[in-house]
Amino acid sequence: MHDLVIRNGLLVDGTGSAPQPGLSVAIDGGTITAIGGDIGPGAREIDATGLLVTPGFVDIHTHYDGQATWDEELAPSTPHGVTTLVMGNCGVGFAPAKPGDDDHQFLIELMEGVEDIPGAALSEGISWDWETFPDYLDALDRREFVADVAALIAHGPVRAYVMGQRGADNEAASSDDIAEMAQIVQEAVEAGAMGFSTSRTITHRAMNGEPVPGTYAAEDELFALGRALSRAGKGVFEVAPAGVAGEDLVAPKAEIDWVCRLAEDIGRPVTWLMLQNNFAPDDWKELMELSQAAQDDGHQVIPQVAGRPFGILVGLSTRHRFADMPSFAPLRDLSFADQAEAMGDPDLKARLIAESIAAVDKIREIEPLRAHVADAWDRQYVLGDPVDYEPTAEASIAGRAGVAGVEPIEEFYERLRDRDGEALLMMPFLGYAHGNGDALYEMLTHPAAVLGLADGGAHANFICDASTPTWMLTHWARDRSRGPKLPLEAVVKKMTADTAALFGFADRGVLAVGMRADVNVIDHTNLRLREPRLVADLPAGGTRLLQAAEGYVATIVAGQITRENDEFTGARPGRLVRS
């Protein structure tokens, strides 16, 4: 008798092959032991008739570096079928870290500034029972999780550890500094780090406004750290690249040039983050082709693209233009529902609108771009519930105001009050330059690219993209009406075999006999992605957005059911994965 049998499902195995109906999957001891139409009984069985059966999703871009040291559930990613996640991206992390409050506080403020994870939660939650990166991996190794975790070593803490204040201040590294940093990176990868990450994105700043250590690192430093991976014989080099035209995450050709040369030099995969730029909305095509050309030459230069636009969520529960107005002060300590009710007063509405217009006009004199963004009513959309991340112009505040015959700021004001003050609006900054998902579609279907940028654990109070796997399944594989869909088997492959292969996870990412039993059973027909909600469940009362999904019948990690009918079961089979 098998430990677990998933019976009679629609199997999408992660290889890109067409879905196969009526197949069953047998699991024993955390491993898939049989797949077919005639499988014997299981001690536990899941009837997957009419359901989708896929490998567990492998999310390669998260920021649970602190949260993983106190939290076993790893939400908001794991409610969306994620069974393996990689953290330590974008050059920020918590190891190595010299003992002492000053060094620890620096890394906390760096993570808080770059990734919007509440500093108080990190201060209370992190135990700091490590100094070196191998020590950090050992600390993770002592914990149990809902999903497997893996970690990159990040440039920021390495530079600060070796160079102290000089590193934090982005001063040039000496040859001795570089040699010591390279040795730390090599030792980390040999101990099990999945590779190394760095950020050159100018908007990635600590709480004191200073860029991430390494932002301006010279080529000799970057190449030396990359060669540490080469000497270790494993690991991925991840880059959040420098931006162009005032917009980040779209690398200019100079960035791609050194990235391509680095990949050729070190013989290791180099993955860089790419999104469409509003200022130069077609530049990404040439950058993608440069990456493809490098791949054709045998070098692993892999753009990491997103499944939906990147932007902030605006609402009473997150941030909005009225929050700092004098007339809003009496409302700040009220519940969101009570704020929404109080904002129904016509006199208060008139004062708040007038004060906010005056405030934006004042900003316009100093920061015209920031003021333009605040008043870009055609770029702010009602998110809805279930959500829509490819909204039409009619769903924008400008479009709705035109239909209602009111000023856009009035329409915006009223939409903040919807759903007892819990409603959210999406303001996309990247990936939505043309007001549709066509560029995203082209990126997702480009053979050079890999899916990433879900940012689980980060941007806790104004972005919630960790639900990207559910969006991929609902929107791209089922519901899209404004352009072509993606084949279901292609979507699953993007989130399983492709991401697993990039990081060398050879035992997962496809459903096959002998592979690790990480499996999702999904009611794809009825799968729904709900609107994010703000909760205060982090240490020290810290808040974050969580986004629920409906339709995950079971998520299985190493043969154990960790979530059933969209609820955690209490099983904790997840462990640290070392390279």
Residue pairs with C-beta under 8 A, 6 or more apart in sequence:
1 40
1 41
1 42
1 43
2 26
2 27
2 28
2 33
2 34
2 39
2 40
2 41
2 42
2 43
3 27
3 28
3 29
3 42
3 43
3 44
3 559
4 26
4 27
4 28
4 42
4 43
4 44
4 45
4 46
4 517
4 556
4 559
4 561
5 24
5 25
5 26
5 27
5 39
5 40
5 41
5 42
5 44
5 45
5 46
6 24
6 25
6 27
6 45
6 46
6 48
6 53
6 519
6 521
6 554
6 556
7 24
7 39
7 45
7 46
7 47
7 48
7 49
8 22
8 23
8 24
8 47
8 48
8 49
9 23
9 24
9 25
9 48
9 49
9 51
9 52
9 53
9 521
10 19
10 20
10 21
10 48
10 50
10 51
10 52
10 53
10 524
11 19
11 20
11 21
11 23
11 25
11 35
11 53
11 511
12 19
12 20
12 52
12 53
12 54
12 488
12 489
12 492
13 20
13 54
13 55
13 510
13 511
13 512
14 54
14 55
14 492
14 493
14 496
14 497
14 509
14 510
14 511
15 493
15 497
15 510
16 489
16 490
16 493
16 497
17 489
18 489
19 52
19 488
19 489
22 37
23 35
23 36
23 37
23 53
24 34
24 35
24 36
24 37
24 38
24 39
24 48
25 32
25 34
25 35
25 39
25 53
25 511
25 519
26 32
26 33
26 34
26 35
26 39
26 40
26 42
27 33
27 42
27 517
27 519
27 556
27 559
28 559
29 559
30 516
30 517
30 558
30 559
30 560
30 573
31 514
31 515
31 516
31 517
31 559
32 511
32 512
32 513
32 514
32 515
32 516
32 517
32 519
33 513
34 513
35 511
35 512
35 513
44 561
46 521
46 553
46 554
48 521
48 553
50 523
50 525
51 521
51 522
51 523
51 524
51 553
52 488
52 520
52 521
52 522
52 523
52 524
53 511
53 519
53 520
53 521
53 522
54 81
54 492
54 496
54 511
54 519
54 520
54 522
55 83
55 492
55 496
55 497
55 508
55 509
55 510
55 511
55 515
55 518
55 519
55 520
56 81
56 82
56 83
56 84
56 147
56 496
56 508
56 518
56 519
56 520
56 555
56 556
56 557
57 80
57 81
57 82
57 83
57 84
57 469
57 495
57 496
57 499
57 520
58 82
58 83
58 84
58 85
58 86
58 495
58 496
58 499
58 500
58 503
58 505
58 508
58 509
59 77
59 82
59 84
59 85
59 86
59 452
59 454
59 456
59 466
59 469
59 495
59 499
60 85
60 86
60 271
60 304
60 450
60 452
60 499
60 502
60 503
61 86
61 89
61 273
61 304
61 452
61 453
61 454
61 455
61 456
62 77
62 85
62 86
62 87
62 89
62 454
62 455
62 456
62 457
62 458
62 466
63 87
63 89
63 90
63 92
63 111
63 115
63 117
63 455
63 456
63 457
63 458
64 71
64 74
64 77
64 85
64 87
64 149
64 456
64 457
65 87
65 88
65 92
65 93
65 94
65 111
65 151
65 154
65 457
66 94
66 108
66 111
66 117
66 121
66 122
66 125
66 126
67 74
67 117
67 125
67 457
68 74
68 87
68 140
68 143
68 145
68 149
69 94
69 125
69 126
69 127
69 139
69 140
69 143
70 125
70 126
70 127
70 539
71 125
72 143
72 144
72 145
72 146
72 572
73 145
73 146
73 568
74 82
74 85
74 145
74 146
74 147
74 149
74 456
74 457
74 574
75 466
75 546
76 456
76 457
76 464
76 466
76 467
76 544
76 545
76 546
76 547
77 85
77 147
77 454
77 456
77 457
77 466
78 146
78 147
78 555
78 562
78 563
79 467
79 546
79 547
79 548
79 549
79 552
79 563
79 566
80 466
80 467
80 468
80 469
80 470
80 549
80 552
81 469
81 470
81 520
81 522
81 552
81 555
82 147
82 456
82 466
82 469
83 147
83 148
83 508
83 518
83 520
83 555
83 556
83 557
83 562
83 574
84 147
84 148
84 149
84 150
84 500
84 505
84 508
84 518
84 577
85 147
85 148
85 149
85 150
85 456
86 149
86 150
86 151
86 152
86 194
86 503
87 93
87 149
87 150
87 151
87 152
87 457
88 151
88 152
88 153
88 154
88 193
88 194
88 197
89 152
89 154
89 197
89 238
89 240
90 114
90 115
90 154
90 197
90 199
90 201
90 204
90 212
90 238
90 240
90 273
91 114
91 154
91 155
91 156
91 197
91 198
91 199
91 204
91 212
91 213
91 214
91 215
91 240
92 107
92 110
92 111
92 114
92 115
92 154
92 156
92 157
92 197
92 199
92 204
92 212
93 107
93 111
93 151
93 152
93 153
93 154
93 156
93 157
93 197
94 107
94 111
94 126
94 128
94 136
94 157
95 130
95 131
95 132
95 133
95 135
95 136
95 153
95 157
96 131
96 132
96 133
96 136
96 157
96 158
96 161
96 184
97 103
97 104
97 107
97 128
97 130
97 131
97 157
97 161
98 131
98 161
99 128
99 131
103 160
103 161
104 126
104 128
105 123
106 160
106 168
106 206
107 156
107 157
107 160
108 119
108 122
108 123
108 126
109 119
109 206
109 207
109 208
110 156
110 157
110 206
110 207
110 212
110 213
111 117
111 119
111 122
112 118
112 119
112 122
112 206
112 207
113 204
113 205
113 206
113 207
113 208
113 209
114 199
114 204
114 205
114 206
114 212
115 455
115 457
115 458
115 459
116 458
116 459
116 460
116 461
116 462
116 463
117 457
117 458
117 460
118 460
118 461
118 538
118 540
118 542
118 543
118 544
119 207
120 539
120 540
120 541
120 542
121 538
121 539
121 540
121 542
122 539
123 540
124 539
124 540
125 538
125 539
125 540
127 139
129 135
129 139
130 136
130 138
130 139
132 184
132 187
132 188
133 153
133 184
133 187
133 188
133 191
133 193
134 187
134 188
134 191
134 192
136 151
137 151
137 188
137 191
137 192
137 193
137 576
137 578
140 149
140 151
140 576
141 575
141 576
143 576
144 572
144 573
144 574
144 575
145 572
145 574
145 575
146 557
146 562
146 563
146 568
146 571
146 572
146 574
147 557
147 562
147 574
148 518
148 557
148 558
148 574
148 575
148 576
148 577
149 574
149 575
149 576
149 577
150 194
150 503
150 505
150 576
150 577
150 578
150 579
151 193
151 194
151 576
152 193
152 194
152 195
152 196
152 197
152 236
152 238
153 184
153 185
153 188
153 189
153 193
153 195
153 196
153 197
154 196
154 197
154 198
155 196
155 197
155 198
155 199
155 212
155 213
155 214
155 217
155 225
156 199
156 212
156 213
156 214
157 213
158 181
158 184
158 185
158 225
159 167
159 168
159 173
159 181
159 213
159 214
159 217
160 167
160 168
160 213
161 167
161 184
162 177
162 180
162 181
162 184
163 171
163 173
163 177
163 213
167 173
167 177
167 213
168 210
168 213
169 210
170 210
170 211
170 213
170 214
170 215
170 216
170 217
172 218
173 181
173 217
173 218
173 221
178 220
178 221
178 224
178 225
179 224
181 221
181 224
181 225
182 224
182 225
182 227
182 228
183 228
185 193
185 196
185 225
185 228
185 229
186 228
186 229
186 231
186 232
188 196
189 195
189 196
189 228
189 229
189 232
189 234
189 235
189 579
190 232
191 578
192 576
192 577
192 578
192 579
193 235
193 578
193 579
194 235
194 236
194 503
194 504
194 577
194 579
195 229
195 234
195 235
195 236
195 237
195 238
195 268
195 269
195 503
195 579
196 225
196 226
196 228
196 229
196 235
196 236
196 237
196 238
197 237
197 238
197 239
197 240
198 214
198 217
198 222
198 225
198 237
198 238
198 239
198 240
199 212
199 214
199 215
199 239
199 240
200 214
200 215
200 216
200 217
200 239
200 240
200 241
200 242
200 255
201 212
201 215
201 240
201 241
201 242
201 243
201 248
201 249
202 211
202 215
202 242
202 243
202 248
203 243
203 248
204 211
204 212
204 215
204 240
204 248
205 211
205 212
206 212
214 221
219 258
222 258
222 262
223 262
223 265
223 266
225 237
226 237
226 262
226 265
226 266
226 268
226 270
227 265
227 266
229 235
229 236
229 237
229 266
229 268
230 265
230 266
230 267
230 268
234 268
234 504
234 579
235 268
235 579
236 268
236 269
236 270
236 271
236 502
236 503
237 262
237 263
237 266
237 268
237 269
237 270
237 271
238 270
238 271
238 272
238 304
239 251
239 255
239 259
239 270
239 271
239 272
239 273
240 249
240 272
240 273
241 249
241 250
241 251
241 255
241 256
241 259
241 272
241 273
242 248
242 251
242 252
242 255
243 249
243 250
243 251
243 252
243 277
244 250
244 251
244 252
244 277
244 279
244 280
244 283
245 277
245 279
245 280
246 279
246 369
247 277
247 278
247 279
247 280
247 429
247 430
249 273
249 274
249 275
249 277
249 310
249 430
250 274
250 275
250 276
250 277
250 280
250 283
250 284
250 287
250 430
251 259
251 272
251 274
251 287
253 286
253 287
253 290
255 272
256 272
256 287
256 290
256 291
256 301
259 270
259 272
259 301
260 290
260 291
260 294
260 299
260 301
262 270
263 269
263 270
263 294
263 299
263 300
263 301
264 294
264 297
264 299
268 300
269 300
269 302
269 502
270 300
270 301
270 302
271 302
271 303
271 304
271 450
271 452
271 502
272 291
272 301
272 302
272 303
272 304
273 303
273 304
273 452
273 453
274 284
274 287
274 288
274 303
274 304
274 305
274 443
274 449
275 284
275 305
275 306
275 310
275 430
275 431
275 453
276 284
276 430
276 431
276 432
276 433
276 439
276 440
276 443
277 283
277 284
277 430
277 433
278 429
278 430
278 433
281 433
281 434
281 439
284 439
284 443
285 442
287 303
288 303
288 443
288 446
288 448
288 449
289 448
290 301
291 301
291 302
291 303
291 448
291 449
292 446
292 447
292 448
294 301
295 301
295 302
295 448
301 448
302 448
302 449
302 450
302 502
303 443
303 446
303 448
303 449
303 450
304 449
304 450
304 451
304 452
304 453
305 440
305 443
305 444
305 446
305 449
305 450
305 451
305 452
305 453
306 431
306 440
306 443
306 451
306 452
306 453
306 454
306 465
306 468
307 440
307 444
307 451
307 453
307 454
307 468
307 471
307 472
307 476
308 389
308 390
308 431
308 437
308 440
308 465
308 468
308 471
308 475
309 389
309 426
309 428
309 429
309 430
309 431
309 432
309 437
309 440
310 428
310 429
310 430
310 431
310 453
310 463
310 465
311 426
311 427
311 428
311 429
311 430
311 432
311 463
312 318
312 319
312 426
312 427
312 429
312 462
312 463
313 383
313 424
313 425
313 426
313 427
313 462
313 463
313 464
313 532
313 545
314 320
314 380
314 416
314 424
314 425
314 426
314 427
315 416
315 421
315 422
315 423
315 424
315 425
316 336
316 339
316 340
316 416
316 417
316 421
316 422
316 423
317 336
317 421
317 422
317 424
317 533
317 534
318 424
318 461
318 462
318 534
318 545
319 461
319 462
320 416
321 356
321 359
321 360
321 374
321 412
322 328
322 352
322 355
322 356
322 413
322 416
323 332
324 359
325 351
325 352
325 355
325 356
325 359
326 355
327 348
327 351
327 352
327 355
328 352
331 338
331 339
331 342
331 343
334 342
335 421
336 420
336 421
336 422
337 420
337 421
337 422
338 421
339 421
340 416
340 417
340 418
340 420
340 421
342 348
343 349
343 352
343 413
343 416
343 417
344 417
349 410
349 413
352 413
353 409
353 410
353 413
356 409
357 409
360 371
360 374
360 375
361 371
363 370
363 371
363 374
364 371
364 372
373 379
373 427
376 427
377 396
377 397
377 398
377 401
377 408
377 409
377 411
377 412
378 393
378 396
378 397
378 398
378 399
379 396
379 427
379 428
379 432
380 396
380 397
380 412
380 425
380 426
380 427
381 388
381 391
381 395
381 396
381 397
381 425
381 426
381 427
381 428
382 391
382 395
382 397
382 400
382 415
382 418
382 423
382 425
383 389
383 391
383 423
383 424
383 425
383 426
383 531
384 391
384 395
384 531
385 419
385 530
385 531
386 474
386 528
386 529
386 530
386 531
387 471
387 529
387 530
387 531
387 532
387 547
388 395
389 426
389 437
389 471
389 475
390 436
390 437
390 475
390 480
390 482
391 426
392 399
392 435
392 482
393 399
393 435
394 400
394 403
397 408
397 411
397 412
397 415
397 425
398 408
400 411
400 415
401 407
401 408
401 410
401 411
404 411
412 425
415 423
415 425
416 423
416 425
417 423
419 531
422 531
422 533
423 531
424 531
424 532
431 439
431 440
433 439
436 482
436 483
437 480
437 482
437 483
438 483
441 476
441 483
441 484
441 486
443 449
444 451
444 476
444 486
444 494
445 486
445 490
450 494
450 498
450 499
450 502
451 468
451 472
451 494
451 495
451 498
451 499
452 499
453 465
453 468
454 465
454 466
454 467
454 468
454 469
455 463
455 465
455 466
456 465
456 466
457 466
459 465
460 538
460 542
460 543
460 544
460 545
461 534
461 543
461 544
461 545
462 545
463 545
464 532
464 545
464 546
464 547
466 547
467 529
467 532
467 547
467 549
469 495
470 527
470 529
470 549
471 529
472 486
472 491
472 494
472 495
473 488
473 491
473 522
473 524
473 527
474 527
474 528
474 529
476 485
476 486
476 491
477 485
477 486
477 487
477 488
477 491
477 524
478 485
478 488
478 524
478 527
488 524
496 508
496 509
496 510
497 509
497 510
498 509
499 509
500 506
500 508
500 509
500 510
501 509
503 579
504 579
505 577
507 515
507 516
508 515
508 516
508 518
509 515
511 519
516 558
517 556
517 558
517 559
518 556
518 557
518 558
519 554
519 555
519 556
520 552
520 554
520 555
520 556
521 552
521 553
521 554
521 555
521 556
522 551
522 552
522 553
523 551
523 552
523 553
524 551
526 550
526 551
527 549
527 550
527 551
527 552
528 549
528 550
528 551
529 547
529 548
529 549
530 547
530 548
530 549
530 550
531 547
532 545
532 546
532 547
533 545
533 546
533 547
533 548
534 543
534 544
534 545
535 543
535 544
535 545
535 546
536 542
536 543
537 544
538 544
548 566
549 566
550 566
551 566
552 563
552 565
552 566
553 564
553 565
554 561
554 563
554 564
554 565
555 561
555 562
555 563
555 564
556 562
557 571
557 573
557 574
558 573
558 574
559 573
560 571
560 573
561 569
561 571
562 568
562 569
562 571
562 572
562 573
562 574
563 569
